[in-house]
Amino acid sequence: MHTQPMLKDNALKGKTYVVTGGGTGLGKAMSTYLLQLGANVVITSRKLEVLQQTAEELEAKTGGKVLAVACDVRDAEQVEQLLAKSLEQFRAVDGLLNNAAGNFISPTERLSANAFSTIIDIVLKGTVNCSLAFGKHWIKEKQAASMLNIVTTYAFTGSGYVVPSACAKGGVLALTRSLAAEWGHHQIRCNAIAPGPFPTKGAWDRLLPGEMAKKFDFKNRVPLKRVGDHQELANLAAYLLSDFSGYINGEVITIDGGEWLQGAGQFNGLEIVPDEMWDDLEKMIRGTKGS
Ligand code: COA
């Protein structure tokens, strides 16, 4: 069931969405579903060749219209061009999905200042650049719109070994809530999704290289004992971008099978205790009464 599309056919007919990082991975999966629901989609990343290939593939698969625009979200000028090209092709843009990200695992003391700021620039500054350019346009045109930011559950908790990403995603979450409050009266909504483990080749090769994938199997950390399916993330993203979620503003929705709470609860690790052992433990605990 969770692998099935959720919204009704043509739910996004006539809408146009811009998806940063839309050429690959989760951005591609979310773009595919927006197209299947009848929307036009602008996909963007640094690699035009990859984008053009994805655009062709998605148009053939969905019958929708895809515009591929090369854009480094770190560069405000290029983001302005992205807006201009999107408007030229589709006349109006109804929503922005800030999905582009950069990340790699590393002990923080091994990072150079440039390594740290590279991630901050892609994730935080890139999201800021896009939100500013599109937000200013919508406000000027008095157009209602929906912004959706992809964060992560460690935006709440912080996380070692991905510290630049944690700092940047924490910033994106603050941006989400801040703009929701400030731009709500312009009818611009701003929400976020915090996904847990949703395997993609790009992220997995960077975050779980080589033997790490076997040693550090993410699904074991999830109470539901499985990783996420791309369609269930796409369902949530399409809903949050659509008018069906019109009264949801400033929200972050976690979709992680309970993973981050599993890590947070002090005793959640007790799932490894077998039933038989609980009989003995109960006796021991009851035996401590009055002592
Ligand atoms: N460990 C330590 N430092 C690293 C590193 C690693 N694994 N990978 C890159 N760096 C450092 C580089 O050495 C450089 O710092 P320096 O100039 O002081 O040497 C800095 O980070 C920037 O690297 P560079 O390769 O020049 O940046 P880029 O803009 O070409 O690439 C990345 C950005 C590093 C995030 C790259 O992985 C990328 O393009 N990712 C995009 C996709 C992605 O990450 N998606 C998210 C998946 S979860």
Residues whose N, C-alpha, C, O or C-beta is under 5 A from the ligand:
A	BS01	COA	A101 G102 N103 F104 I105 S106 R110 S112 N114 A115 T118 G202 A203 R206
